[in-house]
Amino acid sequence: MANRKIRWGIAPIGWRNDDIPEIGAENTLSHLLGDIVVARFEGTEAGGFFPEPQILNKELQLRNLKVAGKWFSSYIIRDGIASAAQAFDTHCQFLQAIGAEMAIVSEQTYSIQGLEANIFRDKPTFSKEEWQCLYEGLEELGAIAHSYGLTLAFHPHLGTGVQTKAEVDQLMAHTDPSLVSLLYDTGHAYVSDGAFLPLLDDYMDRIKHVHFKDVRSEVTDACRRDGLSFQQAFLKGMFTVPGDGCIDFTKVYRRLIRGGYDGWIVVEAEQDPNIAHPLEYALKARRYIDSYLLAGGEKQATI
């Protein structure tokens, strides 16, 4: 089952959270990168607290680590294509300077993911005109990414206007595959649609970046019942690392291998690092990957 083309990373969000900077603030870059080495991952994604390229590259080289990419909050609909393109160009300059490959884009116009709103009920929607603006804007950003040797991977995300599979279907149908690729996140797909495989099955050829995020179904059910916000839900423990929730990643991994996927798989689990010890959970994910994915073992499917 092992595929040497796939590179395994783990996101910094288990140590520090850009949206809630007070949690995990004591975890330095050296702490994060050291834990990643101990847990035997090949790299990470850049967080908002990462330093300028000259400093960051030195720290990465000392540990033989890579940065796969970095999140970009686009406001194509709110601010217009030209404004979003200018900000994205600066973003791509940073990514190129640190040797990254992926520009991870999420359209944040009307997003409720940082608000005290019911993440299970109150997601935004776009008008026909706004969708058209988004199609054109993402293709413009994709062209900019290509000019820097990068790939744009769009991230469907809870609490945004492109969250559900139906919305992803619409976006994929109206954008150029050579310019707009897809980030596949198991956790967001499952919480949004109650299923994580249909998105993968339908868009294997468009998926260029992957997040392995597990879900604690009983916590999710409670959060849904209580109408919690996105931040409240992940602080309650809705998400976790592979092997600690209800998703059977052996099914996902097999499909990726059959589909010829050869990019990054990044473990990502928004949690409170004061509750979910970052290194402990990184090691938990590593053991699951080694035992059930790379070694060809089996985990009893729960979905």
Summary of the structure (lengths in Angstrom):
residues: 303
radius of gyration: 18.0
end to end distance: 21.4
largest distance: 49.4
contacts: 1054
relative contact order: 0.16
helix: 44%
strand: 15%
